[in-house]
Amino acid sequence: MGRGHAGTEAPRVSQLLRRLMITVVIAALLYAAGMIWFDARSIADELSAFPWWRFAVALVLSSLNYLLRFAKWELALTWLAVRAEAPGLSRGRSLLIYLAGLSMSVSPGKLGEVLRSALLRASDGVPFRRTAPIVVADRLTDLLALVLLSLVGVASNREYLPVVIATLVLVAVGVVVLGTPRILHPLLRRLAGLPLVGGLAARAELLVDSAAVVLRLRALLTLTAISVVGWGLECIGYWFVLGGFAGVTTDPITCAFLWSMGTLVGALSFLPGGLIAAEGSLALATARLVVGATQPVAIAATLLGRIATLWYGEIVGGIALAVFLRDPNLRARAFAATPGDDGTSSRT
């Protein structure tokens, strides 16, 4: 498929970044509106006596989670033999590209994190089709990890069982279909002949072989194990935050259930970054299940928890992306790239 043709159907990186900025602004406005709706003064009163060292601990734990997630990225690059094609890809540049992808965390389902593939293509000429499936494997193993963490509280909170079942079904279908070329190839060939989705299906067929590599059983188990540890750190971070409010009594197991279930609800909503869905479900469950957690406390803890994870990641990702784009040559190639572009970039 020609470069120009792909560009007519797929958004360029510059377009993705503009959409990101719009989403961030909308999210900030929604957060501000939410604060006013839920009585900003009551929330501010709860935060006035909050020990902020606990929030700092949550930020450190989020940072460790990002490093673990970078390890997942590096493992996938190794399994796909990317450095055999791009021997000049250093660990430092790989980390910068990975962190830059965090700037797209507020895209629906975090699928905007395929920005990493576009940046890797711009810097080292790695075809988009080789690395884009890493995002799918990352999301599926994240969902599995969240299900495992949520199991600590599902038995005593059966109303959340449908969320767990829906997630498992989604993951199972995704792994079987996307990880089995003999199923996916015929399906995409049929779809390629249809209007509207035909072009997308034709491009997707180029991703099948790489998807099969990162979705094989051993890879899934390895990536899921890393995700359990990473998300577990975020759960502990929420425990630190929640325990900083006067009168609250909680434990890491309860917080693991609360955080993982709230994140699952946000993920299944397919809203950008799970916004509103994750916050709403987490705040409601916290107020209901945690001793001493009033509604203002639950909302304040939820806001701090999300700032220490989602929005902290956005800031880190934005800085990393700005550093990457300082090179004018890389910036030009990155902005010209599209998710459907499978050619090899000309490096200077």
PEURGI-V655984 format. One record per residue. N is the residue number from 0. RES is the residue in three letters. PHI is phi in degrees with one decimal (none if undefined). NEAR is the number of other C-alpha atoms within 10 Angstrom. Layout:
n;res;phi;near
N;RES;PHI;NEAR
N;RES;PHI;NEAR
//
This chain:
n;res;phi;near
0;MET;none;12
1;GLY;-70.6;10
2;ARG;-63.9;13
3;GLY;-65.5;10
4;HIS;-63.7;12
5;ALA;-62.1;20
6;GLY;-66.9;16
7;THR;-76.8;11
8;GLU;-109.7;13
9;ALA;-115.5;17
10;PRO;-69.7;16
11;ARG;-73.6;21
12;VAL;-58.8;22
13;SER;-60.4;16
14;GLN;-68.0;14
15;LEU;-61.0;18
16;LEU;-68.3;17
17;ARG;-63.3;11
18;ARG;-64.1;15
19;LEU;-61.0;19
20;MET;-61.8;15
21;ILE;-62.3;12
22;THR;-63.7;17
23;VAL;-61.9;20
24;VAL;-63.0;12
25;ILE;-61.4;12
26;ALA;-62.1;17
27;ALA;-62.5;12
28;LEU;-65.0;12
29;LEU;-64.5;14
30;TYR;-63.0;16
31;ALA;-63.7;12
32;ALA;-62.9;12
33;GLY;-63.3;14
34;MET;-61.5;18
35;ILE;-66.4;12
36;TRP;-62.5;9
37;PHE;-93.3;13
38;ASP;72.7;11
39;ALA;-59.9;15
40;ARG;-65.6;12
41;SER;-63.9;16
42;ILE;-66.8;20
43;ALA;-62.6;15
44;ASP;-60.9;13
45;GLU;-66.8;19
46;LEU;-78.3;18
47;SER;-63.3;11
48;ALA;-104.5;11
49;PHE;-72.8;19
50;PRO;-77.1;13
51;TRP;-70.8;13
52;TRP;-64.0;12
53;ARG;-66.5;18
54;PHE;-65.2;22
55;ALA;-62.1;15
56;VAL;-62.2;17
57;ALA;-60.9;26
58;LEU;-65.1;20
59;VAL;-63.5;16
60;LEU;-65.2;23
61;SER;-64.0;24
62;SER;-62.1;20
63;LEU;-63.4;16
64;ASN;-62.7;22
65;TYR;-64.2;21
66;LEU;-67.1;16
67;LEU;-65.0;18
68;ARG;-68.8;22
69;PHE;-64.6;18
70;ALA;-62.1;16
71;LYS;-62.3;21
72;TRP;-59.6;20
73;GLU;-65.8;17
74;LEU;-59.5;17
75;ALA;-63.6;24
76;LEU;-61.2;18
77;THR;-66.5;12
78;TRP;-62.0;13
79;LEU;-88.8;19
80;ALA;55.3;13
81;VAL;-66.3;18
82;ARG;-74.0;15
83;ALA;-67.8;11
84;GLU;-93.0;13
85;ALA;-130.8;15
86;PRO;-63.0;10
87;GLY;-83.9;11
88;LEU;-74.1;16
89;SER;-83.3;11
90;ARG;-63.1;10
91;GLY;-64.0;9
92;ARG;-68.3;15
93;SER;-61.7;19
94;LEU;-64.1;18
95;LEU;-61.7;21
96;ILE;-65.5;24
97;TYR;-62.1;28
98;LEU;-62.9;26
99;ALA;-60.1;28
100;GLY;-64.3;27
101;LEU;-64.7;27
102;SER;-66.8;29
103;MET;-104.9;30
104;SER;-65.4;22
105;VAL;-92.4;25
106;SER;-83.0;21
107;PRO;-57.1;19
108;GLY;65.0;20
109;LYS;60.7;23
110;LEU;-68.6;19
111;GLY;-64.9;22
112;GLU;-70.0;24
113;VAL;-64.6;22
114;LEU;-51.2;29
115;ARG;-57.6;25
116;SER;-65.3;28
117;ALA;-65.6;30
118;LEU;-68.4;29
119;LEU;-67.2;23
120;ARG;-67.7;29
121;ALA;-66.5;25
122;SER;-87.5;25
123;ASP;-131.7;22
124;GLY;70.5;19
125;VAL;-78.6;23
126;PRO;-55.9;22
127;PHE;-55.5;27
128;ARG;-64.1;25
129;ARG;-73.5;21
130;THR;-113.3;25
131;ALA;-57.6;22
132;PRO;-62.5;25
133;ILE;-60.7;26
134;VAL;-62.3;21
135;VAL;-63.4;22
136;ALA;-62.5;29
137;ASP;-62.8;21
138;ARG;-67.9;18
139;LEU;-64.1;23
140;THR;-72.2;24
141;ASP;-62.7;24
142;LEU;-62.7;25
143;LEU;-61.6;24
144;ALA;-62.6;23
145;LEU;-65.7;26
146;VAL;-61.7;22
147;LEU;-61.4;16
148;LEU;-68.6;24
149;SER;-72.8;26
150;LEU;-63.4;17
151;VAL;-65.8;16
152;GLY;-127.3;18
153;VAL;-65.0;17
154;ALA;-58.5;11
155;SER;-97.8;9
156;ASN;-135.8;12
157;ARG;-65.9;11
158;GLU;-65.6;9
159;TYR;-90.8;15
160;LEU;-58.7;16
161;PRO;-57.4;10
162;VAL;-64.8;16
163;VAL;-64.6;22
164;ILE;-63.9;12
165;ALA;-60.8;13
166;THR;-65.0;21
167;LEU;-62.2;16
168;VAL;-63.2;11
169;LEU;-59.4;14
170;VAL;-65.6;19
171;ALA;-61.0;14
172;VAL;-63.5;12
173;GLY;-61.7;16
174;VAL;-66.5;22
175;VAL;-66.2;15
176;VAL;-73.7;17
177;LEU;-72.7;24
178;GLY;-95.6;23
179;THR;-124.0;18
180;PRO;-56.6;18
181;ARG;-69.1;11
182;ILE;-92.2;12
183;LEU;-74.5;18
184;HIS;-57.8;20
185;PRO;-60.9;12
186;LEU;-63.3;14
187;LEU;-69.1;19
188;ARG;-66.0;15
189;ARG;-67.7;12
190;LEU;-68.1;17
191;ALA;-62.2;19
192;GLY;-87.6;13
193;LEU;-94.1;11
194;PRO;-69.5;9
195;LEU;70.1;10
196;VAL;-93.7;12
197;GLY;-59.5;16
198;GLY;-64.1;19
199;LEU;-64.1;17
200;ALA;-64.5;19
201;ALA;-63.4;19
202;ARG;-69.9;19
203;ALA;-63.5;19
204;GLU;-63.5;18
205;LEU;-70.2;16
206;LEU;-92.9;19
207;VAL;-60.2;22
208;ASP;-62.5;19
209;SER;-66.7;21
210;ALA;-62.1;25
211;ALA;-63.1;21
212;VAL;-69.7;20
213;VAL;-82.9;27
214;LEU;-110.6;26
215;ARG;-69.7;15
216;LEU;-56.5;13
217;ARG;-61.1;11
218;ALA;-65.0;19
219;LEU;-60.3;18
220;LEU;-64.2;15
221;THR;-65.4;13
222;LEU;-65.6;27
223;THR;-66.5;24
224;ALA;-60.9;15
225;ILE;-65.2;19
226;SER;-64.8;24
227;VAL;-60.2;21
228;VAL;-65.5;17
229;GLY;-62.8;22
230;TRP;-68.1;25
231;GLY;-60.8;23
232;LEU;-64.2;20
233;GLU;-67.0;28
234;CYS;-61.5;26
235;ILE;-65.4;21
236;GLY;-60.3;29
237;TYR;-66.5;29
238;TRP;-62.0;24
239;PHE;-62.2;23
240;VAL;-65.8;25
241;LEU;-63.7;28
242;GLY;-71.0;20
243;GLY;-84.8;22
244;PHE;-94.2;21
245;ALA;-60.3;13
246;GLY;85.4;12
247;VAL;-88.2;15
248;THR;-123.3;13
249;THR;-148.9;18
250;ASP;-146.6;13
251;PRO;-61.0;16
252;ILE;-66.1;16
253;THR;-60.7;17
254;CYS;-66.8;28
255;ALA;-62.8;27
256;PHE;-65.4;24
257;LEU;-60.8;27
258;TRP;-68.1;31
259;SER;-66.4;25
260;MET;-68.6;27
261;GLY;-62.1;25
262;THR;-67.7;25
263;LEU;-62.1;25
264;VAL;-59.5;22
265;GLY;-63.3;24
266;ALA;-66.1;23
267;LEU;-71.2;18
268;SER;-71.9;17
269;PHE;57.4;16
270;LEU;-76.7;17
271;PRO;-54.8;23
272;GLY;66.2;25
273;GLY;68.7;24
274;LEU;-54.9;22
275;ILE;73.8;18
276;ALA;-63.6;20
277;ALA;-66.5;24
278;GLU;-63.1;24
279;GLY;-62.9;17
280;SER;-67.6;19
281;LEU;-67.4;28
282;ALA;-65.5;24
283;LEU;-63.7;17
284;ALA;-67.1;17
285;THR;-63.3;27
286;ALA;-63.8;17
287;ARG;-85.0;14
288;LEU;-105.0;14
289;VAL;-102.9;18
290;VAL;-65.3;12
291;GLY;87.6;17
292;ALA;-90.2;23
293;THR;-73.8;18
294;GLN;-60.2;17
295;PRO;-59.8;21
296;VAL;-64.7;26
297;ALA;-62.0;26
298;ILE;-68.4;25
299;ALA;-62.6;24
300;ALA;-64.4;30
301;THR;-62.8;25
302;LEU;-61.4;18
303;LEU;-64.0;18
304;GLY;-62.0;27
305;ARG;-73.1;19
306;ILE;-65.2;16
307;ALA;-75.4;24
308;THR;-121.3;20
309;LEU;-60.5;18
310;TRP;-76.9;20
311;TYR;-62.6;18
312;GLY;-63.0;25
313;GLU;-60.9;21
314;ILE;-65.7;15
315;VAL;-60.2;18
316;GLY;-63.6;22
317;GLY;-63.0;18
318;ILE;-64.8;17
319;ALA;-62.5;20
320;LEU;-65.1;23
321;ALA;-63.4;14
322;VAL;-63.8;13
323;PHE;-61.0;19
324;LEU;-82.9;18
325;ARG;-64.2;10
326;ASP;-73.2;10
327;PRO;-61.6;10
328;ASN;-66.9;13
329;LEU;-64.7;20
330;ARG;-62.9;20
331;ALA;-63.5;13
332;ARG;-69.8;20
333;ALA;-66.1;24
334;PHE;-68.6;18
335;ALA;-84.2;17
336;ALA;-73.6;28
337;THR;-131.7;27
338;PRO;-59.9;21
339;GLY;-95.5;27
340;ASP;-82.4;24
341;ASP;-110.8;22
342;GLY;-75.9;16
343;THR;-104.1;13
344;SER;-71.4;17
345;SER;-91.4;11
346;ARG;-87.5;12
347;THR;-108.3;7
//
